[in-house]
Amino acid sequence: MYTILEKRKLNDAVELLVVHAPYVARKCEPGQFVMVRVEEGGERIPLTIADYDRERQSVTIIYQIVGYSTTRLAEKAVGEGISDFAGPLGRPADIHPGKKRILGIGGGVGAAPLYPQLRKWKETGAEVDVILGGRSKDLIILEQEFEAFCGQLYMATNDGSCGIQGFVTDILKQLLHNGHVYDEVIAIGPLPMMKAVVDITKPLGIPTGVSLNPIMIDGTGMCGGCRVTVGEETRFACVDGPDFDGLLVDFDECIRRQGMYKEMEAHACRIGRGA
């Protein structure tokens, strides 16, 4: 069992857990993820590593309560255990000295995997800016954590309750129009958001990294459930990613496949509630 050391509610739908996981904490890097099984016999769900503390032997995960397993995870309290916490899985993000300016774009819970990557880019000496977006102010997370090291923090909300009223792409367009130059853009969030970012950066030839989180079963490349098309070739998000060159990703295919199990998930939630 993996013990929950801390638990914090970030908003009505998103929670943060700090889990005692010595092996994962010793080996993990930004961009990697863990496969979590809340209880014996439960499903495996991939959750990105949002932070880690090697001395404390802890790993931080941030998740949105959207289905049966994340609902069960939300019911856990500090001091209780999680059945499985396997990792680190996936390839670490490609972060190396040499790039001068990085722009990170996080949509909703996409801010969680974006955070450790931008922090490490800052450690390489790069100047880092970030755009955070959500439907409303309550759905923007980790604002203070980004402010601690980012040069400029921009925010956009659909309802205008924080930052500009609009989308992260509105800010991106404005920054580029005003002459801001970035060596790389990293966009993590809902698939439509990442696709919209790439639609802007691709014609300009700006390298753009994205993080894909399709349905996974084992996280080791055996099931093939997380296959994605990148550069007209099949890749597996669990072993070849989850970070990919966004300019090469077939987002339309990813979006189509994302909704394949929504009806089954809703059925599992109804059973879990005794409906």
Backbone hydrogen bonds, N-H to C=O, Kabsch-Sander energy under -0.5 kcal/mol:
donor,donor_aa,acceptor,acceptor_aa,energy
2,Y,82,I,-2.1
3,T,1,M,-0.5
4,I,80,E,-2.8
5,L,3,T,-0.6
5,L,18,V,-3.2
6,E,18,V,-1.4
8,R,16,L,-2.7
10,L,8,R,-0.6
10,L,14,V,-2.1
11,N,14,V,-1.7
15,E,63,Y,-2.4
16,L,8,R,-3.2
17,L,61,I,-2.8
18,V,6,E,-2.2
19,V,17,L,-0.6
19,V,59,V,-3.1
20,H,3,T,-2.9
21,A,19,V,-0.9
21,A,57,Q,-1.7
25,A,21,A,-2.7
26,R,22,P,-1.8
27,K,23,Y,-1.3
28,C,24,V,-2.7
32,Q,29,E,-1.8
33,F,89,L,-2.0
34,V,47,L,-2.6
35,M,86,A,-2.5
36,V,34,V,-0.6
36,V,45,I,-2.9
37,R,84,D,-1.8
42,G,39,E,-2.4
45,I,36,V,-2.4
47,L,34,V,-2.7
49,I,32,Q,-2.1
50,A,48,T,-0.7
50,A,60,T,-2.5
51,D,60,T,-1.2
53,D,58,S,-2.5
57,Q,53,D,-1.2
58,S,53,D,-2.0
59,V,19,V,-2.4
60,T,51,D,-2.8
61,I,17,L,-2.6
62,I,48,T,-0.6
63,Y,15,E,-2.1
65,I,13,A,-3.1
66,V,64,Q,-1.2
71,T,67,G,-1.8
72,R,68,Y,-2.2
73,L,69,S,-2.3
74,A,70,T,-2.0
75,E,71,T,-0.8
76,K,73,L,-1.4
79,G,4,I,-2.6
80,E,77,A,-2.2
82,I,2,Y,-2.0
83,S,38,V,-1.4
84,D,37,R,-2.3
86,A,35,M,-2.4
89,L,33,F,-2.7
91,R,241,G,-3.5
93,A,30,P,-2.9
95,I,93,A,-1.5
96,H,94,D,-0.5
99,K,96,H,-0.7
102,I,127,E,-2.8
103,L,184,E,-2.3
104,G,102,I,-0.5
104,G,129,D,-2.7
105,I,186,I,-3.2
106,G,131,I,-2.9
107,G,188,I,-2.3
108,G,106,G,-0.6
108,G,133,G,-2.8
110,G,107,G,-2.2
111,A,108,G,-1.7
112,A,109,V,-1.7
114,L,110,G,-1.3
115,Y,111,A,-1.9
117,Q,113,P,-0.8
118,L,114,L,-2.5
119,R,115,Y,-2.2
120,K,116,P,-1.8
121,W,117,Q,-2.3
122,K,118,L,-2.3
123,E,119,R,-1.6
124,T,120,K,-1.1
124,T,121,W,-0.6
125,G,122,K,-1.5
126,A,121,W,-1.7
127,E,100,K,-3.7
129,D,102,I,-2.5
130,V,152,Q,-2.4
131,I,104,G,-2.8
132,L,154,Y,-2.7
133,G,106,G,-2.2
134,G,156,A,-1.5
139,L,136,S,-1.5
140,I,137,K,-1.6
141,I,139,L,-0.5
146,F,142,L,-2.1
147,E,143,E,-2.2
148,A,144,Q,-1.1
149,F,146,F,-1.6
150,C,146,F,-2.6
151,G,128,V,-3.6
152,Q,128,V,-0.5
154,Y,130,V,-2.8
154,Y,152,Q,-0.5
156,A,132,L,-2.2
157,T,164,I,-2.5
158,N,134,G,-1.4
159,D,135,R,-1.6
160,G,157,T,-0.6
164,I,155,M,-2.2
166,G,157,T,-2.2
166,G,164,I,-0.8
170,D,167,F,-1.0
171,I,167,F,-1.1
172,L,168,V,-2.3
173,K,169,T,-2.5
174,Q,170,D,-1.8
175,L,171,I,-2.8
176,L,172,L,-2.3
177,H,173,K,-2.4
178,N,174,Q,-2.1
179,G,176,L,-1.3
180,H,175,L,-2.4
183,D,101,R,-2.1
184,E,101,R,-1.1
185,V,207,P,-2.6
186,I,103,L,-2.7
187,A,185,V,-0.5
187,A,209,G,-2.8
188,I,105,I,-2.8
193,M,190,P,-0.5
194,M,190,P,-2.3
195,K,191,L,-2.7
196,A,192,P,-2.1
197,V,193,M,-2.2
198,V,194,M,-2.3
199,D,195,K,-2.1
200,I,196,A,-0.7
200,I,197,V,-1.1
201,T,197,V,-2.4
202,K,198,V,-2.8
205,G,201,T,-0.6
205,G,202,K,-1.4
206,I,201,T,-2.1
209,G,185,V,-2.7
210,V,244,F,-2.3
211,S,187,A,-0.7
212,L,242,P,-2.9
227,R,224,G,-1.2
228,V,235,R,-3.1
230,V,228,V,-0.6
230,V,233,E,-3.0
231,G,248,L,-2.9
233,E,230,V,-1.1
235,R,228,V,-3.2
237,A,226,C,-1.8
237,A,235,R,-0.5
239,V,236,F,-0.5
240,D,236,F,-3.0
241,G,236,F,-0.7
241,G,237,A,-0.6
244,F,210,V,-2.5
246,G,208,T,-2.7
246,G,244,F,-0.9
247,L,208,T,-0.6
248,L,245,D,-2.0
249,V,245,D,-0.5
249,V,246,G,-0.6
250,D,229,T,-2.5
251,F,249,V,-1.3
254,C,250,D,-1.7
255,I,251,F,-2.7
256,R,252,D,-1.9
257,R,253,E,-2.2
258,Q,254,C,-1.6
259,G,255,I,-0.7
259,G,256,R,-0.6
260,M,257,R,-1.5
262,K,259,G,-1.0
265,E,261,Y,-2.4
266,A,262,K,-2.3
267,H,263,E,-1.9
268,A,264,M,-2.3
269,C,265,E,-2.2
270,R,266,A,-1.9
271,I,267,H,-2.2
272,G,268,A,-2.4
273,R,269,C,-1.6
274,G,271,I,-1.4
275,A,270,R,-3.1
